[in-house]
């Protein structure tokens, strides 16, 4: 069986200018990542391999961390621009999370207009959560209508962070923001809940791609932002294997922790065991010998 | 008090409130149109380094970073300070028969002003009110109803009691305690309907403010609590003992779920424990399960199972054992344990007080434990 491919896009120096992020460079980063991921000659070919022009695509971002530690608007918009060139029109792309307030605090400008990339939260008037509860394994939740009805394809566009109980919050756990009751699934380090939520039909059937925004990585005391334990990594992690993407994200966190003299997540009693549960459930590869990492510069 | 004989039908007692609060009757939304959240500092929590906190209200001891919510979904760390988001923000306000709670030994035939906010600190797969208990604070339509207004509503609606019920009142602890104190100042009693997941210190404060507590004992098996409640049995048992020790009135409900917690052996063990720890006079209600929430693949509890459970509890020595959610079984009446006179006749929420006199059996003068006036 072929190893799961994870592409690490390095964007050295992108945080160095002091101002906003260079969108063109971010775009080039995504282009390089998509080409490497799909072994495509051109970025639009890679986009077309994953998305069709008729798709309505959601970017489930992580906006809980405010301006300092959320999926950056420049990143979301650069990705949207790339997709719009080869796949769905901008108006069929929704950048979303739980609430409009969190989106705005993360720097997003809301847009529910007919044109342009849509940006809104589940709490927008007329959206909300589906009334019926979905019961799947140990999960019983109502799903955001953005996840279940407004979009047919989903990108988990998450931020790479340490997490106080789960060890790691990245692409899989990002979908906690797609249900009405994430507070019920933080026991036992989120294991097996994170994996079982991903396995639920409203998510598994729509998930197309995991992208981790690792421009800045919170490697300790997450998921809240603590400047003392947040370091630039200036990279994106891309994979069609949602488990493998998170495993490589976990590796980055462990590298930072080791460099800073912190115990590993396992030593800290927070190893993200839900990744191994996800692998056992057939959701992707958690063992590193089953993952192939390709690094590209942009 | 002179012995009274009266019927009070459910229809009369379950009136919605008048204009204003009546609009709050369980209107549920995926998100309320406008989030109506309080920002009142919580009472039981510990500040930790780096703006983290540890909630000390219930045994979960949620440890939360900035902007994180507790398991209950209604308490949030904001910049290192822990807030309750539901203080004075009930999502459900009703006038109910007190028997609906159920309290069978507290002012029978009267109405209880019943309130709830969103949230719960467990996640029972058989929850009957999951649409308000298993949601976050902003996912229901709440109204502004501070403690003094709740007390005033109880007076206006001729309710001698206020019940904190439907969801899990422990999660709106501050609102409940302050309301109970405001109600007491107006001569109203407070009743708590809880799953019993609460730590000793807040429970002690709560028991100073309220008059009666009904605990839902969901099983006598730790494994059941882990699998179907997402909680622990031990703190619930500690709560039951603490309520009894405090002198506040205590009743216990046991929801009998087919194949999950209905073996005669478990019922007998539970009954023996109650007998030993809180005595034979604590009313014990066996309640009928109906498929709900995440358990829809089981049938309603067979009536024979409920009757067997009641028989087992009576055989172990419990003196006041009832069956709920199953009218017609003739197991709702309060009967004098000595002379077997029917003291209070019940059919669902219809109540006829037949032979009670100043807290005693009118026939043989045996004291009947409870709050009767």
Interface residues (C-beta under 8 A of the other chain):
Chain A: X64 X65 X122 X123 X125 X127 X128 X129 X130 X131 X133 X135 X140 X142 X145 X164 X165 X180 X181 X183 X184 X186 X187 X221 X222 X223 X224 X225 X226
Chain B: X29 X30 X31 X33 X35 X50 X51 X52 X63 X64 X65 X66 X67 X68 X69 X70 X71 X72 X73 X123 X125 X130 X134 X135 X136 X138 X139 X230 X293 X294
